[in-house]
Amino acid sequence: MDPQAAAAQRKTYFLVFGALLLLTLVTTGVAFINLGPLNTPVALGIAMTKAALVMIYFMHLRHSTFLARVFAGAGLIWLLHFITFTLSDYLTR
C-alpha cells in the first residue's frame, strides 16, 4: 500500500472514531433531555447510525464483496426479527 493511501485510510479511521465519540456524547446529552415518547426512537436512531459506521468502516464492508454485504444484511434482518418477536410477546402480556 502506498503511503498516501495508508494516510488516507488512517485519516478515515480517525474521522469515523471522532464521529462515534460525537454520537456517544449526543446520546448522553439526549438522555438528559425529556423528549417524551421520542426518547427511545431518537436513542435507537443514534445507535443504528453508530452501528452502521462500525459495520461500514471497521468491519470493512465498504470495500468487501457482494456476498459479505448480503450476509451482513441477513444478520441485520435476523436481528430485526428477534426484536420484533420479542416486542410482540412483551406487548401482548
Backbone bond lengths (Angstrom), bond angles and torsions (degrees), N, CA, C in turn:
res aa  C-N    CA-C-N  psi(-1)  N-CA   C-N-CA  omega(-1)  CA-C   N-CA-C  phi
1 M - - - 1.441 - - 1.528 107.66 -
2 D 1.308 115.62 133.28 1.459 118.36 -179.02 1.530 110.32 -74.35
3 P 1.327 117.62 156.21 1.466 120.94 -174.88 1.535 114.22 -60.43
4 Q 1.335 117.49 -34.00 1.458 119.70 179.80 1.527 111.21 -67.59
5 A 1.334 116.39 -40.16 1.464 120.35 178.84 1.522 110.22 -66.91
6 A 1.322 117.29 -39.32 1.460 120.60 178.25 1.523 110.86 -65.13
7 A 1.333 116.92 -39.89 1.461 120.23 178.57 1.518 111.00 -66.97
8 A 1.332 116.83 -39.22 1.469 120.30 177.92 1.523 110.74 -64.93
9 Q 1.334 116.35 -40.33 1.456 120.22 179.31 1.532 110.28 -65.93
10 R 1.323 116.80 -42.10 1.455 121.18 178.39 1.536 110.50 -62.88
11 K 1.322 116.06 -41.26 1.463 120.60 178.57 1.533 110.19 -62.83
12 T 1.329 116.90 -41.57 1.462 121.08 178.33 1.518 110.86 -61.57
13 Y 1.341 116.97 -44.03 1.454 120.66 179.12 1.524 111.25 -61.21
14 F 1.319 117.10 -42.48 1.463 119.78 179.68 1.529 111.67 -68.17
15 L 1.336 117.43 -36.64 1.463 120.08 176.98 1.527 111.53 -65.75
16 V 1.318 116.33 -41.96 1.467 120.11 178.62 1.527 109.64 -66.46
17 F 1.325 116.75 -40.92 1.461 120.15 177.42 1.524 110.58 -61.47
18 G 1.322 116.91 -42.34 1.466 121.12 176.76 1.521 111.42 -62.53
19 A 1.332 116.73 -40.56 1.465 120.16 178.21 1.528 110.61 -64.59
20 L 1.332 117.16 -39.44 1.461 120.10 177.74 1.525 111.28 -64.97
21 L 1.327 117.07 -40.78 1.462 120.01 176.51 1.528 111.17 -63.79
22 L 1.320 116.36 -43.00 1.461 120.60 178.78 1.523 111.31 -62.43
23 L 1.322 116.42 -43.75 1.467 119.86 178.47 1.526 111.68 -65.67
24 T 1.331 117.53 -32.60 1.459 120.50 175.25 1.524 110.63 -65.43
25 L 1.328 116.51 -41.72 1.465 120.24 176.72 1.526 111.00 -64.91
26 V 1.332 117.15 -38.82 1.465 120.66 177.48 1.528 110.26 -64.34
27 T 1.329 117.15 -40.82 1.462 120.91 177.22 1.522 110.65 -60.15
28 T 1.330 115.93 -44.71 1.460 120.24 178.98 1.526 110.77 -63.82
29 G 1.319 117.00 -42.22 1.459 120.43 179.09 1.515 112.88 -64.61
30 V 1.324 116.26 -41.08 1.468 120.39 -179.79 1.526 110.63 -67.16
31 A 1.334 117.33 -28.71 1.466 120.11 179.44 1.522 111.62 -64.81
32 F 1.316 117.26 -25.85 1.463 120.77 -179.87 1.525 113.13 -92.00
33 I 1.323 117.37 -4.39 1.460 121.69 178.69 1.529 108.43 -103.41
34 N 1.311 116.27 131.86 1.460 120.23 -179.91 1.529 108.88 -85.38
35 L 1.313 116.12 105.12 1.458 122.01 178.12 1.518 111.86 -100.84
36 G 1.311 116.41 6.26 1.463 120.44 -178.78 1.518 110.75 69.58
37 P 1.324 116.26 -130.73 1.469 118.52 -178.40 1.530 113.73 -73.04
38 L 1.314 118.21 -6.18 1.465 120.52 -179.91 1.524 113.57 -87.71
39 N 1.324 118.24 -4.58 1.465 120.43 -179.38 1.526 112.07 -56.89
40 T 1.308 116.42 -49.70 1.465 120.15 -177.16 1.526 111.93 -67.33
41 P 1.332 120.98 -47.95 1.464 119.34 179.02 1.535 113.60 -61.11
42 V 1.328 117.04 -37.06 1.469 119.55 179.27 1.526 109.83 -66.93
43 A 1.336 116.82 -45.06 1.464 120.35 179.26 1.526 111.17 -63.49
44 L 1.326 117.43 -40.70 1.467 120.49 178.07 1.526 111.62 -67.38
45 G 1.320 117.41 -36.94 1.466 120.14 177.23 1.517 111.87 -63.47
46 I 1.320 116.61 -42.29 1.467 120.20 177.84 1.526 109.85 -66.17
47 A 1.327 116.78 -41.81 1.463 120.43 179.46 1.526 111.60 -63.67
48 M 1.326 116.95 -39.57 1.471 119.57 178.48 1.524 111.11 -67.32
49 T 1.326 117.05 -36.35 1.456 120.42 176.79 1.523 110.81 -63.63
50 K 1.332 116.47 -43.04 1.458 120.38 178.37 1.530 110.83 -64.80
51 A 1.323 116.88 -41.60 1.465 120.38 178.68 1.526 111.14 -63.58
52 A 1.325 116.77 -39.23 1.469 120.06 178.74 1.525 110.81 -65.12
53 L 1.333 117.55 -41.24 1.465 120.14 177.90 1.528 111.37 -61.80
54 V 1.330 116.15 -42.56 1.465 119.77 178.92 1.522 110.65 -63.72
55 M 1.330 116.07 -43.92 1.464 118.85 -178.81 1.523 111.93 -66.39
56 I 1.311 116.82 -43.11 1.463 119.88 -175.22 1.522 111.99 -69.89
57 Y 1.337 117.19 -44.87 1.459 119.68 -172.26 1.519 113.75 -98.49
58 F 1.333 118.46 -47.94 1.459 119.55 -174.93 1.521 112.77 -82.33
59 M 1.335 117.26 -24.86 1.462 120.11 174.72 1.527 111.01 -94.53
60 H 1.318 116.61 2.33 1.469 124.19 174.57 1.522 113.46 60.82
61 L 1.319 118.09 32.86 1.461 120.06 177.86 1.524 112.00 -73.77
62 R 1.310 116.54 -19.29 1.460 119.86 -179.54 1.537 111.75 -63.51
63 H 1.316 115.70 -37.56 1.467 120.06 -177.49 1.530 111.74 -113.20
64 S 1.329 116.55 24.09 1.458 118.80 -178.04 1.525 110.61 -96.06
65 T 1.315 114.65 178.12 1.454 120.31 -179.41 1.529 110.27 -76.70
66 F 1.305 114.78 165.97 1.460 121.12 179.28 1.526 110.68 -61.89
67 L 1.322 116.89 -38.16 1.459 120.89 -178.10 1.532 111.13 -64.56
68 A 1.322 117.55 -39.34 1.471 120.56 177.57 1.522 110.31 -64.35
69 R 1.315 117.14 -37.94 1.470 120.31 178.07 1.522 111.10 -67.90
70 V 1.320 116.36 -37.63 1.464 120.34 178.20 1.528 110.04 -62.56
71 F 1.336 117.31 -44.65 1.451 119.75 -179.66 1.522 112.05 -68.79
72 A 1.313 118.58 -34.26 1.467 120.98 175.15 1.527 109.87 -65.23
73 G 1.327 117.13 -42.22 1.463 120.97 176.47 1.516 111.88 -64.55
74 A 1.332 116.91 -39.02 1.464 120.28 177.83 1.523 110.44 -63.87
75 G 1.323 117.05 -37.86 1.462 120.27 176.34 1.510 111.89 -63.30
76 L 1.326 116.82 -39.92 1.464 120.19 177.56 1.515 111.74 -66.07
77 I 1.319 116.76 -41.16 1.467 120.29 178.15 1.528 110.15 -63.87
78 W 1.331 117.19 -40.42 1.455 121.57 178.21 1.529 110.52 -62.52
79 L 1.339 116.70 -41.64 1.464 120.93 177.43 1.528 110.91 -63.37
80 L 1.327 117.07 -41.68 1.464 120.23 177.73 1.529 111.76 -62.44
81 H 1.337 116.64 -36.63 1.463 120.03 177.01 1.518 110.13 -63.75
82 F 1.330 117.12 -45.31 1.460 119.98 179.00 1.519 111.31 -60.41
83 I 1.321 117.27 -44.79 1.461 120.76 179.89 1.526 110.38 -64.39
84 T 1.326 117.31 -43.16 1.470 121.50 -179.46 1.514 111.30 -61.97
85 F 1.329 116.96 -47.87 1.460 119.16 -177.75 1.525 111.65 -70.47
86 T 1.321 117.59 -33.80 1.460 119.63 176.40 1.519 110.69 -66.50
87 L 1.323 117.19 -43.96 1.460 120.22 178.76 1.522 111.50 -66.86
88 S 1.321 117.98 -37.93 1.467 119.38 179.29 1.525 110.16 -64.98
89 D 1.323 118.13 -37.20 1.464 120.90 177.29 1.526 109.89 -69.24
90 Y 1.310 117.19 -43.10 1.469 121.30 -177.70 1.522 111.57 -66.44
91 L 1.321 117.08 -41.92 1.465 120.40 -175.55 1.521 113.01 -75.24
92 T 1.324 119.16 -17.14 1.464 120.90 -179.01 1.519 111.58 -94.27
93 R 1.295 119.37 4.09 1.481 121.15 179.03 1.482 111.43 -89.97
